[in-house]
Amino acid sequence: MAYEDRTYHGIQDGQENPRGEEEEWRPARILVEKPEFGPTERTRGVTVLRELAEPEGGGFGWGYNGGGTSAAAAAILADALDLGDPDKSGIGYLSDSEDDVLSQLREDFCDDVLSQLCDHWRLRCGVVLRWSLAWYLQRGITELPAALTELPPLQSQT
């Protein structure tokens, strides 16, 4: 699959987004959007390309390290690395055929990235790919997912 630039946008109810008594709780969502640079451009409207599907065994979460964070990491990494279905590829949190390398990648992504995020966040796909490549290289793992063999070019905003 050719590289498609995209932004992952996480939205969840939490302490920084209090609900009134009449408002209903909503599950956390991860949208895949066409990239826009900065809040000024995003105010003109964001194009949502798709929404990442929650795993059957539980919902997404972040800002802590737990099952919801692992589920979110699996969905983001599977999408960014073009692995397909998280459970079938072995990166899924509740997968029967969990791959040892991919599960450690997922859990380290939880620790390093997702556990640090607030209720609303955006991550560019290139950031996820470069973080993943660094993770593989730090461990001396030379067998890389295809998406990491040719990273997208860096774009400077001048």
C-alpha positions in Angstrom: 0.0 0.0 0.0 1.4 3.4 -0.9 1.9 5.9 2.0 -1.2 8.0 2.7 -0.5 11.0 4.9 -3.0 11.0 7.8 -3.5 12.2 11.3 -4.9 10.1 14.2 -7.3 12.2 16.3 -8.3 10.8 19.7 -11.4 12.0 21.5 -12.6 10.8 24.9 -14.6 12.1 27.8 -12.4 12.8 30.8 -11.4 15.3 33.5 -10.5 18.0 31.0 -13.9 17.6 29.2 -16.5 17.4 32.0 -20.0 16.5 31.2 -23.2 17.9 32.6 -25.7 15.7 34.4 -27.9 15.5 31.3 -25.0 14.6 29.0 -24.5 10.9 28.2 -21.1 9.2 28.4 -19.6 8.5 25.0 -16.9 5.9 24.2 -13.4 7.0 23.2 -13.0 7.3 19.4 -10.0 7.5 17.1 -10.6 9.3 13.9 -8.3 9.2 10.9 -8.2 12.6 9.3 -6.6 14.4 6.4 -3.7 16.3 7.9 -4.1 20.0 8.6 -1.3 22.1 10.1 -2.3 23.8 13.4 -5.5 24.8 15.0 -6.0 27.8 12.6 -6.3 25.5 9.6 -8.4 23.0 11.5 -11.0 25.6 12.3 -11.9 25.6 8.6 -13.1 22.0 8.8 -11.3 18.7 9.0 -11.8 15.9 6.5 -12.4 12.6 8.4 -11.2 9.7 6.2 -12.4 7.0 8.5 -12.7 5.9 12.1 -10.7 3.1 13.7 -12.8 0.2 14.9 -12.9 -0.6 18.6 -12.0 -4.2 19.4 -14.8 -6.4 20.4 -13.4 -7.1 23.9 -13.3 -3.5 25.1 -13.0 0.2 24.1 -10.2 2.6 23.5 -8.5 4.7 26.2 -5.3 6.8 26.8 -3.8 8.9 29.5 -3.0 5.9 31.6 -1.6 2.4 30.9 -4.2 -0.3 30.8 -6.4 -2.4 28.5 -8.0 0.6 26.7 -4.6 2.1 26.0 -3.3 -1.3 24.6 -6.4 -1.5 22.4 -5.8 2.1 21.1 -2.1 1.3 20.5 -2.9 -1.8 18.5 -5.4 0.0 16.3 -3.1 2.9 15.6 0.0 0.8 15.0 -1.9 -1.7 12.8 -3.2 1.1 10.7 0.1 3.1 10.4 2.1 0.0 9.7 -0.5 -1.4 7.2 -0.8 -4.6 9.1 -4.6 -5.0 8.6 -6.8 -6.3 11.3 -5.0 -5.9 14.7 -6.1 -9.3 16.0 -5.3 -11.2 12.8 -1.8 -9.5 12.5 -0.8 -10.5 16.0 -0.6 -6.9 17.5 -4.2 -7.0 18.9 -4.5 -6.7 22.7 -6.9 -9.6 22.9 -5.5 -11.6 20.0 -5.3 -15.4 20.3 -2.2 -15.4 18.1 -0.2 -12.5 19.6 3.2 -11.9 18.0 5.9 -11.4 20.7 7.7 -8.5 18.8 4.4 -6.7 17.9 3.0 -7.0 21.4 6.1 -5.5 22.9 6.0 -2.7 20.3 2.3 -2.1 21.2 3.0 -2.0 25.0 6.1 0.3 24.6 3.9 2.6 22.4 1.5 2.7 25.3 4.2 3.6 27.8 6.0 6.1 25.7 3.2 7.8 23.8 -0.4 7.0 24.7 -0.1 7.0 28.5 1.1 10.6 28.2 -1.8 12.0 26.2 -4.8 14.1 27.3 -8.5 13.6 26.4 -8.1 15.2 22.9 -4.9 14.7 20.9 -3.6 14.4 17.3 -0.6 12.4 16.0 0.6 12.4 12.5 1.2 9.0 10.9 4.8 10.0 10.1 5.4 10.4 13.9 4.0 6.9 14.6 6.2 5.4 11.8 9.4 7.2 12.9 8.8 6.2 16.6 8.2 2.6 15.4 11.4 2.5 13.3 13.5 3.9 16.2 11.9 1.2 18.4 13.0 -1.6 16.0 16.5 -0.1 15.5 17.1 0.2 19.3 16.4 -3.5 19.7 18.6 -4.5 16.8 15.6 -6.0 15.0 16.3 -6.0 11.3 13.1 -7.6 10.0 10.8 -4.6 9.6 7.2 -4.2 8.6 7.0 -3.0 5.0 5.7 0.4 6.0 9.0 1.1 7.8 11.3 0.4 4.9 10.4 3.6 3.1 9.3 6.4 5.3 7.5 9.4 4.0 9.7 12.5 3.4 9.9 15.1 6.1 8.1 18.3 5.2 9.3 21.6 6.6 6.8 24.5 7.1 8.7 27.6 6.1 
